[in-house]
Amino acid sequence: VRGFVMAADTEATTGRAINLGTGHTISIGELAELAIQLCSARTGRTPRIVTDSQRIRPQNSEVLRLRSNNTLAKTVMGWEPLVSLEEGLNRTIDWIAHHLDLFDTGRYAF
């Protein structure tokens, strides 16, 4: 959020794409595994990933790894991440755990 506020308050960002990521590479699968590991450590339960074969994209049809380059954010507005990906996930998991009443966990929404 600090990065969004800084971008809004910095004239040099106008009309430019500013990446506010970690600058590290992670795949969606690795991100899911990390989230499962963190959830399991908190709850003692191990969530599982359910794969729908109809939703799997054909091989070579998708970029498998991306990495944000936050150099411009550092240069133009002096921003760099203060929260690691793991800490951000932990904070998100904690928030969701304390606000389950806001979620319809019995319904699949896409």
C-alpha positions as CSV (number, residue, x, y, z in Angstrom):
1,V,0.0,0.0,0.0
2,R,2.9,2.3,0.8
3,G,4.1,1.9,-2.8
4,F,0.7,2.8,-4.2
5,V,0.5,5.9,-2.1
6,M,4.1,6.9,-3.0
7,A,3.4,6.4,-6.7
8,A,0.2,8.6,-6.4
9,D,2.3,11.3,-4.7
10,T,5.2,11.2,-7.1
11,E,4.8,13.2,-10.2
12,A,7.6,11.3,-12.0
13,T,5.4,8.2,-12.0
14,T,2.6,9.7,-14.1
15,G,2.1,7.7,-17.3
16,R,4.7,5.1,-16.3
17,A,4.3,1.4,-15.4
18,I,5.9,1.1,-11.9
19,N,6.4,-2.5,-10.6
20,L,6.0,-2.8,-6.9
21,G,7.0,-6.5,-6.6
22,T,9.7,-8.2,-4.6
23,G,12.2,-8.4,-7.5
24,H,12.4,-12.2,-7.0
25,T,11.1,-15.0,-9.2
26,I,8.4,-17.4,-8.0
27,S,6.1,-19.6,-10.0
28,I,2.3,-19.9,-9.2
29,G,3.0,-23.5,-8.1
30,E,5.7,-22.4,-5.7
31,L,3.5,-19.6,-4.3
32,A,0.7,-22.1,-3.7
33,E,3.1,-24.5,-2.0
34,L,4.4,-21.7,0.2
35,A,0.8,-20.7,1.1
36,I,-0.1,-24.3,2.0
37,Q,3.1,-24.6,4.1
38,L,2.2,-21.5,6.1
39,C,-1.5,-22.4,6.5
40,S,-0.5,-25.9,7.6
41,A,2.0,-24.5,10.2
42,R,-0.8,-22.4,11.7
43,T,-3.7,-24.8,11.6
44,G,-2.1,-28.2,11.7
45,R,-4.2,-29.1,8.7
46,T,-2.7,-29.4,5.2
47,P,-4.8,-27.9,2.4
48,R,-4.6,-29.6,-0.9
49,I,-4.6,-28.3,-4.4
50,V,-7.4,-29.6,-6.6
51,T,-6.6,-29.6,-10.3
52,D,-9.4,-29.5,-12.9
53,S,-8.0,-31.1,-16.0
54,Q,-10.4,-29.0,-18.2
55,R,-8.8,-25.8,-16.9
56,I,-5.2,-26.8,-17.5
57,R,-3.7,-24.7,-20.3
58,P,-2.0,-26.4,-23.2
59,Q,1.7,-26.9,-22.9
60,N,3.8,-23.9,-24.1
61,S,0.7,-21.6,-24.0
62,E,1.6,-19.7,-20.9
63,V,4.5,-17.9,-19.3
64,L,5.5,-20.1,-16.3
65,R,7.7,-17.7,-14.4
66,L,7.6,-13.9,-14.0
67,R,9.7,-11.5,-12.0
68,S,8.9,-7.9,-11.3
69,N,11.7,-5.4,-11.8
70,N,11.2,-2.8,-9.1
71,T,14.3,-0.8,-10.1
72,L,12.2,2.1,-11.5
73,A,10.2,2.3,-8.2
74,K,13.5,2.5,-6.3
75,T,15.0,5.1,-8.7
76,V,11.9,7.4,-9.2
77,M,10.3,7.2,-5.8
78,G,12.8,5.7,-3.4
79,W,10.5,2.7,-2.8
80,E,11.5,-0.8,-1.9
81,P,9.5,-3.6,-0.3
82,L,9.5,-3.6,3.5
83,V,7.6,-6.8,3.8
84,S,8.8,-10.1,2.4
85,L,6.5,-12.3,0.4
86,E,6.4,-14.8,3.2
87,E,5.5,-12.2,5.8
88,G,2.9,-10.7,3.5
89,L,1.3,-14.2,3.1
90,N,1.4,-14.7,6.9
91,R,-0.4,-11.3,7.4
92,T,-2.9,-12.3,4.8
93,I,-3.5,-15.7,6.3
94,D,-4.0,-14.1,9.8
95,W,-6.4,-11.5,8.4
96,I,-8.5,-14.1,6.6
97,A,-8.5,-16.3,9.7
98,H,-10.0,-13.4,11.7
99,H,-12.5,-12.5,9.0
100,L,-13.9,-15.8,7.9
101,D,-17.4,-14.4,8.3
102,L,-16.8,-12.3,5.1
103,F,-16.2,-15.4,3.0
104,D,-18.7,-17.9,1.5
105,T,-16.3,-20.9,1.9
106,G,-19.0,-23.4,0.7
107,R,-19.3,-21.9,-2.8
108,Y,-16.8,-22.0,-5.6
109,A,-16.6,-18.6,-7.3
110,F,-14.6,-18.0,-10.4
